[in-house]
Amino acid sequence: MNYATSYPRTWRLFFALSVALVVWSIGYDLVQRPWSLAPMQIVSAALGVGGLVPLHGYVWQRIHHPRWLWRALFWFTLVAMALTLVAGVITIVGSKQWSFLPLLAALVIPGLVYLFALEQYVNKSSHIWQSPQLAA
């Protein structure tokens, strides 16, 4: 089943919210520290914008080459999400600040949805990658 074609409004809304989040994040950095962008802020902005490309490909069923790059992004994002989850749980349990659990969930759940879309795009959408008319 291709969820992007079965539920297009939902996935387009998720894409729009993802774009808004990336734009807000970059804009916030520029407004708060306009002349002192650290290298990590630049890397974060590049990963944010770069992460929208395969999401766009999945939502609109388009090819964005190279496929290996999106596979690498999937694994990078999976490891980053796992580390974030483990660090968050350790911090919350260690400090007994249970009120931060909803915040951790708010970080992890959209990331899991993104990982699902990325995995579907790279590994389950073979019709996209094999179709000559979509390659153009």
N, C-alpha and C positions, 0 to 999 in steps of 0.2 A: 504494500500500500504506500502510495506517495502522499504524505500528509500535506505537503505544500500545495498540491493541486486539489486535495480533498477539503482543506480548510484554508482557502487563500486569504480571507479577510483576517483571520487570526494571525497568520504568519506575516502578513503585511503590516498589521498593527505592531507585532513584535519587532519587525524591522524598523518601523518608524520610531518606536520607543528606544531602540538601540542607537539609532542615529542621533536622536535627541540627547541621549545620555553621553555619547561621545562628544558631541558639539558642546554640551554644557561643561563637561570635564575640561576640554581644551580651553574654552572661553573662561572658565574659572581660573585656570592657571595663568592665562594671559592677563586677566584683570588683577589678580592678587599679586603676581610677581612679573610685571611686564618686561623688565630689563634683566631679570636674573633667572632665566629658564635653565634648570639643571639638566644634565644629560639624561637622567631617568625620566624627566617630564617629557622630553623629546621622544624617547623610546616608548613611553606609555602612550603618547599621542599617535605615534606611528603604528603601534600594535592595535590601538583602538580603531583607527581608520582602516588598517589592513584587515582586521577581523570582520569588518563590514562587507568586504568583497565576497568571501564565500557565502556569507549569509544572504547577500543579494542574489548570488548565483542559485542558491537553493530556493529562495522565495519566488524568484521569477524564472526558474528553470533555465539558467543560462550557463554557458561554459566560461570559466575564468581560469586560464592556464597559468602556471603549471600545476597539475594535480598534486604532485609530490609536496609542493609548498603548503597546500591546505591540509595534507596528511600530517606534515610536521607541525603545523599550527594546532591541529587537533590534539596531538600528543603533548605539546607544550602547554596548551590550555588545560588539558586533563590533569597533568602533574601540578600546575599552578593551583587549580581548584582543590585538588586533594591536599596540598600543603596548606592552603588557606583554611580548609575545613579542619584539619588536624590541629593547626595552631590555634584556631578559634575555640575548638572544644577544649584543648588543654588549658588555654587562658581562662575560659569561662568556668571550668570545673575547679581549676587551681585557685581562682580568686572568689569562687562561689557567687559570681555576679550573674545570676540566672536571667536577669532582665536583658542581657545582651544576646540571648538565644534568638529572639525575633530578628535582631539585626544581622546575625550570622545567617539565618534562613533567607533574609532579604538579599544577601550577597550571593548565596549559593544557588538558590532556586533559578533565577534568571540565567546564571552560568550553566546550569544543567540543561536548561532549554536550549541555550546556544550550542552546547556540546552535542545535544541530540540532533539539531539541525545540521551542524558541521559533519557529524558522522553519517547522516542520511545523504548529504550532498556528496561526500567523498566516496563512500563505500556502497551505498544502496541505490544511488541514482545512475545506474549504468546506462540507462536510456539517454541521459544527457551527454555522457562522455562518448557514446558511440554513434550519435546521430550526426550525419554530415550537415543537415540544414541548420542545426543549432550551433555548429562550430563556426559558422561564418559571422 
